[in-house]
């Protein structure tokens, strides 16, 4: 078992042991959009007790290292699309029905559900075009230049990468608001089956998007830029 230390980079911790994402999320640590920070820097910025987080991480039964970390760029892209994009394409319509229904039925007693519905639909409205752009433009461009030093990464692709990461940041803010609005997806005493299913679905959505963004921001994109001679 490898001991996690405060000077390790968050993205490296997650790639070495994806099960650590549950603990980092519980402590409110952003390991996806800001995964290039050290654990100590993240704790200082987010007001988290670093010793407490380290104790939790090192008490965790480690999972196996991520297979996808060893994939080449083209294989990692295929994995992201088949795993995370497919999940979101399926989940957004299903969750939209639940969120709308729960807000309509339980909104009179739970006023925060109106905002939950608004934030969810903002997230969906931003993420679906984002997925489409990745699948039809950005990822094919990356694959075209992967492993080809004779094909320099065009400036427009670098711009697309920067815009993509900003969209990740925007999604992260919306997910954080959903977590806050639902008190960490806590099921209220008067929740029906649909209410409970909605909260479970939103929690799964957050977990999947966080890992999805980690694979892009902290593994794929830095690798692409480093191979192209740009900042990782």
Phi, psi and omega in degrees: 000129180269130180280131177282136179239162186289342181269000179286149178281136183304315181300323179292323179298315182291319180294321179291328181211091182302339179293343179291344181298326180298319182287316179299319178295320180299326180272000179076026181269125179277103181261356183259296182290332181235044184282355179273001176278156170286160178300319180298316180294320179295317180296318180296318181290325186261004178068037181253140177289111185296322181295321180293318179294317179299319179299318180293317180295319183280345174272348181290138174286111188294144173272182179280148178304151183290124176299322186295340179294339181265356181289150170285173187302314183295320179290323179294320176299314179299321178296314181299316182293313184287334182265299189273317177296316180299319178300313183291319178301324180281320189281324184302312179296319180297313181291327179302317179297317180294313182299316180295316181296313183294320178296322181291317186278318186257356181304321181302329180261342181232087187297336181292343183293334176297316179290324176303315180297316180298314183293319179301314182290329172297317179299312180297317182296331177274323187282323184295314174295328178298314178297318182295320179294319178299314186290325187260338184237296189294308183295318176300324178295316179298315180298325180297326184259353182298127178067019182235082179299342178281355179240087181301148179290119182297154179300325181293330177288321176299320178295318178299321179297317179295318179295321179300316181292327176293323176294324174300317180299316179299317178297321179299320179296319180293320177296320179297322178292321177299318179298317181292317182298326184261010181055050179070032179063034178285132181279120179288163185298329184264016183290138173270183181297322181293320179298314179297317179295323178298313181296318178297320180293320178293322177295317178295322179299313179300313182299317182291317180294321178301314181289323177303309181294323177302315182297327180276305185293322190253351180237296187292305187295316177300324180294317180297315181291322179295319180293333181269002179081021179251181179293133181275000000 
